[in-house]
Amino acid sequence: MKVNARRIAGLCAAVAGLVLVFAGPAAATADRAAPPSSIRVVATKITVAGANGESRVPLVSCSGVSITRGAYTGAVCYGTNILDVLWSDGRWQTFVVGTTSSNNIYNIWQRWAGDSSWSGWAPVAGNGTAINGVWLADDSPLTIKVVGTDSRYCNTWNPNWSGWYNC
């Protein structure tokens, strides 16, 4: 199979330039500051996806690619989508498919705007599993979506994670 490097670079540039503005949740929790009223979402695709931006090809093995946010380096499952969210107060939050045997979903966030250290990688509540990445399902409240091995699942932040449910 011949790879066209210019086409791939063009696709990456087009996808990397995708920036959307949304309204988001406004509640607080004990361990995180209250999210602002709007967010900017940056979806970073590191593979060419199938119909509707989703691939239903299960990952047999998951090779890790390093990803660093703040002072923490983790591993993202190669070939999956990374979701970066920029809250209107200037804080970033990142969602990835990890390299655990069950492809669990992880996130990391800035504790305040300009935080150079970040929170550290943590699983998203509910032990979600994904085969192709993390996607934005809704903007108000923030809802992330994954494609599991048998269905699509969502998890909503309002003011805590709801746990995974069919969507």
C-alpha positions in Angstrom: 0.0 0.0 0.0 1.5 3.3 -1.1 1.1 6.3 1.3 0.7 9.8 0.0 2.6 11.9 2.6 1.2 15.2 1.3 -2.4 14.0 1.5 -1.9 12.7 5.0 -0.2 16.0 6.1 -3.2 17.9 4.5 -5.7 15.7 6.4 -3.8 16.2 9.7 -3.7 20.0 9.1 -7.4 20.1 8.3 -8.3 18.1 11.4 -5.9 19.9 13.7 -7.5 23.2 12.6 -11.0 22.0 13.8 -12.0 24.3 16.6 -15.6 24.5 17.9 -17.1 26.8 20.5 -19.8 25.4 22.9 -21.7 26.3 26.0 -20.7 24.1 29.0 -21.7 23.2 32.5 -21.4 25.7 35.4 -21.4 23.6 38.6 -18.5 23.0 41.1 -17.1 20.0 42.9 -14.9 19.7 45.9 -11.7 18.8 43.9 -12.2 21.0 40.8 -13.0 24.6 40.2 -16.4 25.5 38.7 -16.3 25.0 34.9 -16.9 28.3 33.0 -20.0 28.9 30.9 -18.4 28.0 27.5 -15.7 25.7 26.2 -13.6 25.4 23.0 -13.1 21.8 21.8 -10.1 20.8 19.8 -10.4 17.3 18.3 -7.1 15.7 17.3 -7.4 12.7 15.0 -4.3 10.7 14.6 -5.8 8.2 12.2 -8.2 8.3 9.2 -11.6 7.3 10.6 -14.6 5.5 9.0 -18.1 6.7 8.4 -19.3 9.4 10.8 -15.8 9.8 12.1 -16.0 6.4 13.8 -14.2 3.1 13.2 -15.7 -0.2 14.3 -12.5 -2.2 13.9 -11.7 -3.5 17.4 -8.1 -2.9 18.6 -6.5 -6.3 18.9 -3.4 -4.9 20.5 -2.7 -1.3 21.6 0.7 0.2 21.0 1.3 3.2 23.2 2.3 6.7 22.0 3.6 9.1 24.6 1.4 12.1 25.4 2.5 14.8 27.8 0.3 17.4 29.5 1.9 19.6 32.1 4.4 17.5 34.2 2.7 14.2 33.4 3.5 11.8 30.5 1.0 9.0 29.8 0.4 6.7 26.9 -2.4 7.0 24.4 -3.5 4.0 22.3 -2.0 4.6 18.8 -4.6 5.2 16.1 -7.3 6.6 18.4 -8.8 10.1 18.7 -7.7 12.5 21.4 -10.1 15.1 22.7 -8.7 18.4 24.0 -11.2 20.8 25.7 -10.3 24.5 26.4 -12.6 25.9 29.0 -13.4 29.6 28.7 -11.4 30.5 31.8 -8.3 29.2 30.0 -8.0 25.7 31.6 -7.3 22.7 29.3 -8.6 19.2 29.8 -7.6 16.2 27.7 -9.4 12.8 27.1 -7.6 9.8 25.7 -7.9 6.0 25.2 -5.2 4.5 27.4 -3.1 1.4 26.8 -4.6 -0.8 29.5 -5.7 -4.2 28.3 -9.3 -3.0 28.2 -8.6 0.4 26.5 -10.0 2.5 29.4 -10.6 6.2 29.0 -8.3 8.7 30.9 -8.3 12.4 31.4 -6.1 15.1 32.8 -6.9 18.8 33.4 -5.3 22.0 34.4 -6.3 23.0 37.9 -6.3 26.7 37.0 -5.5 28.6 33.8 -1.7 28.5 33.2 -1.1 25.6 35.5 2.1 24.0 34.2 1.8 20.9 36.4 -1.7 19.7 35.7 -3.8 17.2 37.8 -2.2 13.9 36.8 -3.8 11.2 34.6 -7.0 9.7 36.0 -9.6 7.3 34.6 -13.0 8.8 33.7 -15.5 7.4 36.1 -17.3 4.2 35.1 -14.4 2.2 33.6 -15.3 3.1 30.0 -13.8 1.1 27.1 -13.1 2.4 23.6 -11.9 1.1 20.3 -11.3 4.3 18.4 -11.0 7.3 20.7 -12.9 9.9 22.6 -15.4 12.2 20.8 -17.6 15.1 21.8 -21.3 14.0 22.0 -22.8 17.2 23.4 -21.7 20.5 24.6 -24.2 21.5 27.3 -23.5 19.7 29.6 -20.1 18.4 28.4 -20.8 14.8 27.2 -18.0 12.6 25.8 -18.7 9.6 23.5 -16.8 6.4 22.8 -17.4 3.4 20.5 -17.1 0.3 22.6 -16.9 -3.3 21.2 -20.7 -3.6 21.2 -22.2 -0.1 21.2 -21.8 3.6 21.6 -21.4 4.9 25.1 -21.6 8.4 26.6 -20.5 9.9 29.9 -21.8 13.4 31.0 -20.1 15.9 33.4 -22.9 17.7 35.4 -21.3 18.3 38.0 -19.7 14.9 38.3 -19.3 12.1 35.7 -22.6 10.2 35.2 -21.0 6.9 34.4 -21.2 5.3 31.0 -24.6 4.8 29.3 -25.9 3.8 25.8 -26.2 6.8 23.5 
